[in-house]
Amino acid sequence: MQDDLFRHVNGAWADGYRIPADKASFNTFTELSDRALDQLKAIHKRMNEGEATSRDAKREMIEANLRLVISIA
């Protein structure tokens, strides 16, 4: 057994593991938080795209209704 128990137990992991440059520390909770944040950003983006599509459809419906009213009058 080596004199350094930490190195003996964790040496291979410590040699291959790198903390991301934009993080002060990194663990499972950080990874889960980052993943959840990415998912929320994707949902927000889809919601914004859906709202824009809805606004466009609403505007087109109003314009069609106005054309119908004008054509009847």
C-alpha positions in Angstrom: 0.0 0.0 0.0 1.2 3.5 -0.8 2.0 6.2 1.7 -0.7 8.4 0.2 -4.1 6.8 0.6 -6.0 9.4 -1.4 -3.6 9.0 -4.3 -3.9 5.2 -4.0 -7.7 5.2 -4.0 -8.4 8.1 -6.4 -5.2 8.5 -8.4 -6.6 7.3 -11.8 -9.7 9.4 -11.4 -7.8 12.5 -10.3 -5.4 12.2 -13.3 -8.2 12.0 -15.8 -10.8 14.4 -14.3 -10.8 18.1 -15.1 -13.0 20.8 -13.6 -14.6 22.8 -16.4 -12.9 26.2 -16.9 -16.0 28.2 -16.2 -16.7 26.5 -12.8 -15.0 26.9 -9.4 -16.0 23.4 -8.5 -18.0 20.6 -10.2 -20.0 17.8 -8.8 -23.2 15.7 -9.5 -25.4 18.5 -8.4 -23.7 21.1 -10.6 -24.1 18.7 -13.5 -27.8 18.2 -12.8 -28.3 22.0 -12.3 -26.6 22.7 -15.6 -28.6 20.1 -17.4 -31.9 21.4 -15.9 -30.9 25.0 -16.9 -30.2 23.9 -20.5 -33.6 22.2 -20.6 -35.4 25.3 -19.2 -33.6 27.4 -21.9 -34.8 25.1 -24.6 -38.4 25.2 -23.3 -38.3 29.0 -23.1 -37.0 29.2 -26.7 -39.8 26.9 -27.9 -42.4 28.9 -25.9 -41.1 32.2 -27.5 -41.3 30.6 -31.0 -44.8 29.4 -30.3 -45.9 32.8 -29.0 -44.5 34.4 -32.2 -46.4 31.9 -34.3 -49.5 32.6 -32.3 -49.2 36.4 -32.7 -48.7 36.0 -36.5 -51.7 33.7 -36.8 -53.8 36.2 -34.7 -52.7 39.1 -36.9 -53.5 37.2 -40.1 -57.0 36.3 -38.7 -57.7 39.9 -37.8 -56.6 41.1 -41.3 -58.8 38.4 -42.9 -61.8 39.4 -40.8 -61.2 43.1 -41.7 -61.1 42.2 -45.4 -64.3 40.3 -45.0 -66.1 43.1 -43.2 -64.9 45.6 -45.8 -66.0 43.4 -48.7 -69.4 43.0 -47.1 -69.9 46.7 -46.5 
